[in-house]
């Protein structure tokens, strides 16, 4: 197969033999034995030059794909190719609500990688150059890095089932009777206005700096939090939180992925990035198709 692949790629037996460091006759013999085994001619021969037959062209594409996958697998088996530190930066809410389980899987799958997690502020514009991967709320200003929208945020009001006896509310107006939990982005007024409601009609409020604090307060039954569906997906699945009304609403900023250009990313960065993207996809995130460009070929 190696002899066939080299000859098919070069369209020349002598050049293929030189690449594999074998004699012209040995390489020709390997190809002849392969043709006999398959019962099909793979080349039209013209002196030292060769041209693939239609059957040879089909086989060459399959063989090259198989060699590529084999080389990738062997490459990943070598811990020296991925050993080292990887710095991931993200907001506290992303870290607390969906990234940590993914990084736990990374740690189990690639123990050679040392993870260092840094915390970003929401809507932070300037990023340190030390970060290998950054997950930001809002697009930062970062010259020399590739900034891709990861997904848009879709918000739903959530609370502990204990707060409402496990009953969904019939309409958005029913939310006015419950305490509201706010974070610094203060998105409740916009959500209320979009549903024809006035935030001033709510009499009980609690304010936090970060969304993950408001979400934790909702788990404890302190009121209603307005949360991105990705940030509370596991809570809803496990029954710690429930959507008090079903409809989600696109509001506020998007989550962005910031990396080095593809050609400058090392292997461990690519592996971790692929794990993050595939995990989000399996979790139902509405990913922007452009993020897949970052892991093409991994």
URWO-V113470 format. One record per helix or strand of 3 or more residues. SS is the DSSP state (@ for helix, = for strand). FROM is the first residue (numbers start at 1). LEN is the number of residues. If there is no record, write none. Layout:
ss,from,len
SS,FROM,LEN
SS,FROM,LEN
This chain:
ss,from,len
@,2,9
@,13,8
@,24,15
=,43,4
=,49,4
@,54,24
@,79,3
=,84,8
@,92,18
=,113,8
=,133,5
=,146,14
@,161,4
@,172,6
=,180,3
@,188,7
@,199,3
=,205,3
@,211,9
=,224,5
@,229,10
=,249,11
@,262,3
@,267,16
@,289,7
